[in-house]
Amino acid sequence: MEFFRIHRDIPFMRHALVLNVISAVMFLAAVFFIVTRGLHFSIEFTGGTVVEVAYSEPADINKVRETVEGMGFGEVQVQNFGTSRDVLIRLPLRGDVKQTEVVNRVFTGLCQAAGGQVESAAVTVAGDPATKQQCAKGAERPLELSRSEVVGPQVGRELAIDGAKALAFVIIGIVIYLALRFEWKFGVAGIVANLHDVVIILGFFAFFQWEFSLTVLAAILAVLGYSVNESVVIFDRVREAFRKFRKLDTPQVIDHAITSTISRTIITHGSTQIMVLSMLLFGGPSLHYFAMALTIGICFGIYSSVFVAAAIAMWLGVKREDLVKGGGAAKAADPDDPNAGAVV
C-alpha cells in the first residue's frame, strides 16, 4: 500500500552533515538540562502515600483532584483504575505529618465533598475487633476506603534502578539484534539514533519539569522499539539497493532506501501519531505525559532514523561487501537506471 510514488531519489545524505550538527546541538542541550535541572520524579520513584477509594457511583475525577489538591499536600496524582467508581490517589511523602493522619484527612475531605460525614464503625479483622472509618450520607455510603499504603523512598530508589536496568537491557538487545541481522556498523548507528531519541525526550521533561513517572518510562521503552523498527526498515532497503544497483555509491544507495520508504513512513507514523494525539488531548491527566513522551519520541524517531542512523552508517564506511555476499559480483536489476522508481 502506498499514497504516492517518488520517481527520483531525494538526496538526503547531501544535507546529512548540517542536519546532524543541528541534532548534536539539540542532544547537548538536552544533556545540559538533564544535568542542571534534573528530572521531576513522580511518587513511584520518590516515595509517598497511596490511597484507594471506591465510590458508589462513577467518580468525578476533576472534583476529587480539586478536593485533594486543596489540602496542601503538594503535587498529587488522581486517576481512575479498574472501573469508573474506583479512584487511586498518590500523595508525596510529608515528614511533618504521620501517614495515617494523611489518609484520614484525605478520606474525610472526600467524604465531606460527597455530602457525607465520617463515622467510626466496629469491624472484625482476622478475628480481632477493630475500628473502620466509614462515610455516611443518611443510609447511603457514597464512598469507601479500599486500601492505603506508604511507598517508602527505598522502594522508589529500587524502582528507579530497575527502570534504568530495563533501559540498558533494551539498548544492549537492540545493538546485538542489529549487529546480527545486518552488520556491526548498523548496530552502532542504530543505538546512537535510539539514544538520541531517549536523551531528547528526557531533555524535554527536564526543561519543562514535567513529571517523570513509570508510565513515562514505559513510553520511552516503547519509543526505543518504535524507532529501531524504522531504522530496520531503512537498513533492509539499503541491503536490497546494494544488491540491485551496482553503480550506485553508498550515499546514493541510502538516499534510494530512504526515498523508497517515505510513503510507508507517512502511513505508519501518521496513523500512530493520530492515536497518540487522541490520548494526549482526550486521555486526561493520567495519560497526558505518557502521550507527550510518545509524541516527542515518534517525531524525533523519524528524524533520527533518517538523518542520524543512516548518516552514521554512511560515515562508518558501510559498503556493499558488508551486506551482500559476493560484493560487487551481485547482479544488478537495472544498472543503467540508478534512480528507478522508488516503491514501498
C-alpha positions, -999 to +999 in steps of 0.1 A: +000+000+000+013+035-008-001+070-010+023+082-037+053+071-057+085+092-059+103+086-092+136+103-084+156+097-052+158+126-028+194+135-019+190+133+019+227+124+026+238+156+008+225+175+039+234+149+065+263+170+080+242+201+086+212+182+100+235+161+123+251+193+136+217+206+145+209+172+160+241+173+181+233+208+194+198+196+205+214+165+221+239+186+241+211+210+251+191+181+264+220+167+283+226+202+298+190+205+311+191+169+325+223+177+344+214+212+356+176+210+362+172+172+367+140+152+363+109+158+383+103+122+395+068+111+405+058+094+437+067+059+423+104+070+424+104+094+454+080+075+477+047+087+491+012+076+502-012+056+481-050+058+488-077+039+470-113+048+474-144+032+459-174+054+451-210+041+450-214+059+416-190+069+389-165+093+404-160+129+393-122+128+389-118+166+385-138+172+417-117+146+436-085+161+423-095+196+433-105+184+468-072+166+474-051+194+459-069+219+482-055+201+513-020+214+507-001+181+504+018+192+473+016+177+439-008+148+439-019+122+413-056+113+409-068+087+384-094+060+378-083+024+379-103-007+372-137+009+370-150+044+368-160+041+405-125+033+418-101+062+423-064+059+430-047+089+448-010+093+453+005+119+476+041+128+483+059+120+515+054+145+543+080+143+571+060+165+594+027+145+592+021+109+600+009+089+570-021+076+589-032+112+595-027+119+558-050+091+549-076+102+574-075+138+562-079+127+526-108+104+533-125+130+555-122+156+528-135+134+501-164+123+523-174+159+530-171+168+494-196+140+486-220+154+512-214+128+539-199+126+573-171+103+586-182+078+612-164+051+631-177+015+628-167-016+647-154-043+624-136-076+628-102-081+611-086-116+613-108-124+643-098-093+662-121-063+668-111-031+650-124+003+641-130+014+605-138+048+592-169+050+570-185+078+550-222+080+557-248+101+540-280+091+557-285+054+549-261+057+519-224+051+517-211+074+489-176+062+491-154+037+510-117+035+518-105+004+499-068+005+506-040+027+518-002+021+519+030+040+521+056+038+493+089+044+510+119+062+494+138+030+494+112+014+472+113+044+449+151+041+445+147+004+437+121+012+410+145+038+396+173+013+395+151-014+379+139+011+353+175+020+344+184-017+341+154-023+318+165+006+296+201-007+295+189-042+286+167-029+258+196-009+244+220-039+245+194-061+229+189-037+201+227-034+194+230-072+193+200-076+171+211-051+145+247-064+145+235-100+139+208-091+113+229-066+093+264-056+103+281-040+134+282-006+118+244-006+116+242-017+152+263+013+163+243+036+141+210+023+153+218+026+190+233+061+186+200+071+170+179+055+197+199+071+225+195+104+207+157+099+209+158+089+246+180+118+257+159+144+238+127+131+255+144+133+289+156+168+279+121+180+273+109+166+306+139+182+324+134+216+308+097+218+314+099+199+347+071+176+336+065+147+359+086+116+352+066+085+362+066+048+355+042+054+326+067+078+310+094+052+314+071+027+296+066+053+268+104+057+264+109+019+262+081+018+236+098+046+216+130+026+216+113-003+199+093+020+176+124+039+165+145+008+159+118-006+137+120+024+114+158+020+113+155-017+104+131-009+075+156+016+061+186-007+067+167-035+049+162-013+019+199-003+019+208-040+017+183-046-012+196-015-030+232-027-027+220-060-044+201-042-072+222-013-082+259-019-086+267+015-100+254+035-070+278+046-043+269+043-006+252+078-002+231+072-033+221+038-020+210+053+013+191+080-005+173+054-025+164+034+006+150+064+025+131+076-005+115+042-011+102+041+024+087+076+026+051+065+017+053+037+043+066+061+069+038+085+064+012+058+066+027+041+097+038+071+117+008+092+107-018+067+119+002+061+151+005+098+158-032+103+154-039+077+181-012+092+204-026+127+199-060+114+208-046+101+241-028+135+246-059+156+240-087+133+255-069+108+277-069+130+308-041+137+333-033+101+339-023+096+302-010+131+294+027+127+300+027+092+286+012+105+254+036+135+255+066+113+256+053+091+228+046+122+207+081+136+211+096+101+206+077+094+173+086+128+158+123+125+167+123+088+159+115+095+123+142+122+122+169+101+139+162+070+116+168+091+085+193+117+095+212+101+124+212+063+119+216+064+082+242+091+082+263+075+109+262+042+090+275+061+059+303+078+079+313+045+094+320+033+059+293+007+053+297-008+018+283-034-005+307-061+008+294-057+043+259-067+034+260-087+002+278-120-003+299-117-034+301-080-031+302-062-065+295-095-083+259-093-073+237-089-104+221-055-108+184-054-116+187-022-135+223-008-135+216+019-161+188+034-140+201+045-106+170+065-099+145+038-107+110+045-093+110+043-055+083+019-045+072+010-009 
